[in-house]
């Protein structure tokens, strides 16, 4: 064995003799970066699990969570005979499928098109314009939409002058879901495409050069180089998106919907908000809704991951 090999072997033996606490202390500055993330998950993700038992109890403020009386599955039985909850579940699924069909592929298309721009300054300007709406809160975006599309909004008044008819976009059940998708596309597409642009930059430029020499046009390069290069990221984001199907955008909808469109826009999260803050509070039912939503998302995530892993060989794990 060479001298360098013997030195490396000796160093490994010395390192293996150190205790776990010693090795952690040596890398303490690296571990310090983990503390905020671990604290976040511990406080906001794991500690609240203690309250899940409320789904099977009738909450008594004076008795507290642990001493509140058990009611078994009564809260779930109440939910599944409540027509408002059933409607909210259907609305959540419909809006989530619309987001999956229209919003999910849009950032991928934007990223692939931006990658084909050769003028760097123009590319940066376009990407900045697409990304800026992400930094506006849903309250501001909803206010803008209301100012444009309400009964006295700018676009509504313009259409009234042109057509002579009064159109109410915010109270139109047939158009409200489409309005949500357009609003989501405008606000989030530019930000969502950053992930795919980062994946594209990891593709070896030599592949594009070789394809160009072989006579491949832009469409061929996008299809046979860019798309395979980001397909793994697309599959992972698809799995995560399906795994959150029961989250259809609370902040977006709560700021723009109204009782007129409850039948098409009331999702699970807004339903929980209404039964918790607009009716006599029933924390057992609210917790049951959260448990139902979490378990459903978990099943969707695991099922989608299993299918994608079997079909493409790629998945979360």
C-alpha positions, -999 to +999 in steps of 0.1 A: +000+000+000+013+035-009+021+061+018-009+082+009-032+051+011-018+043+046-023+079+057-060+078+045-066+045+062-052+058+095-073+090+093-104+069+088-096+048+118-090+078+140-123+094+128-142+062+135-130+062+171-145+096+178-179+096+195-210+108+178-212+139+200-176+147+191-183+146+154-215+167+159-195+193+179-169+195+151-196+202+126-216+224+150-218+253+126-233+232+099-258+216+123-268+251+135-283+258+101-307+229+107-320+243+139-346+268+124-360+242+100-362+215+127-378+240+151-404+250+125-414+214+118-414+205+155-436+234+165-460+237+135-461+201+122-455+176+150-468+193+181-503+200+166-507+162+161-517+161+197-548+180+188-559+154+162-578+136+190-604+164+188-617+147+157-631+121+179-642+143+208-668+170+216-645+198+226-651+214+260-632+247+266-632+243+304-621+206+303-595+211+277-585+187+249-575+157+269-605+158+292-631+165+266-656+136+262-651+111+234-679+109+207-663+082+184-669+089+147-699+112+153-680+142+138-672+123+106-708+111+104-720+147+107-697+157+078-707+130+054-744+139+057-738+176+054-745+186+018-723+217+021-693+195+029-700+171+001-703+201-023-670+215-009-652+182-016-665+181-052-655+217-057-621+211-043-615+182-066-628+200-097-607+231-091-576+210-083-580+190-115-584+222-135-552+235-119-535+203-127-546+203-163-540+240-171-517+255-145-492+226-139-479+224-175-479+262-181-446+269-161-429+240-179-438+255-213-426+289-202-393+275-190-387+256-222-395+287-243-374+310-222-345+286-226-347+291-264-342+329-261-307+337-271-307+375-262-298+373-225-310+408-216-344+402-232-346+368-215-339+384-181-364+411-186-391+386-197-384+363-167-385+393-143-419+404-157-433+369-153-419+366-118-430+399-103-467+390-097-456+363-073-446+390-048-481+405-047-503+390-020-536+374-029-554+403-011-538+428-036-544+406-066-580+400-056-585+437-051-572+443-086-595+417-101-625+432-083-617+467-095-616+453-131-644+428-131-669+439-105-703+453-116-687+487-117-652+476-127-632+490-156-635+460-179-672+455-170-680+491-179-660+488-212-680+457-222-712+475-213-703+504-236-693+480-264-721+454-262-748+472-243-751+442-219-741+441-182-719+412-174-711+401-138-679+380-138-676+376-101-712+363-096-712+342-128-711+305-117-702+294-152-671+316-154-659+318-118-637+287-119-621+298-152-614+331-136-596+314-107-574+295-132-565+327-152-557+345-120-535+317-108-517+315-142-509+352-141-497+353-105-478+320-101-465+308-135-434+329-136-423+318-101-431+282-107-410+280-139-378+289-119-374+253-108-376+240-143-351+267-156-327+256-129-331+220-141-324+231-177-292+249-167-279+215-155-281+200-190-247+197-207-245+224-234-225+200-255-256+181-262-272+211-278-241+218-298-239+182-311-276+182-320-272+215-339-243+200-359-264+170-367-291+192-381-316+192-352-339+222-352-352+239-320-382+217-317-360+186-319-336+200-293-365+208-270-381+174-275-351+151-273-327+171-250-345+197-229-376+176-221-356+144-210-333+166-190-362+180-168-385+150-169-374+138-135-382+172-119-415+173-137-425+139-123-415+148-088-435+181-089-464+162-104-464+137-076-463+165-050-490+184-067-514+154-068-505+149-032-520+183-023-551+179-044-573+187-014-557+221-012-573+242-039-561+276-029-577+290+002-561+325+001-571+330-035-607+319-031-615+335+003-605+369-010-627+369-041-657+346-038-691+355-025-723+336-015-736+337-051-709+313-062-706+291-031-720+262-051-690+262-075-663+279-054-667+267-018-638+244-012-628+224+019-607+251+034-633+278+030-659+254+043-638+250+075-634+287+078-672+293+076-682+265+101-655+277+125-658+315+124-693+322+109-712+296+130-711+285+166-676+270+168-674+232+166-637+224+168-643+186+167-659+189+133-632+213+121-605+189+132-623+160+115-622+179+083-585+185+086-578+148+094-599+137+064-581+161+041-546+151+054-553+114+050-568+119+015-537+138+004-514+111+019-532+084+000-531+104-032-494+111-028-485+075-021-507+062-049-493+087-075-457+080-064-463+042-068-478+046-103-451+070-115-423+048-101-437+017-118-443+036-152-412+057-154-388+045-127-388+080-112-404+090-079-399+107-046-382+077-031 
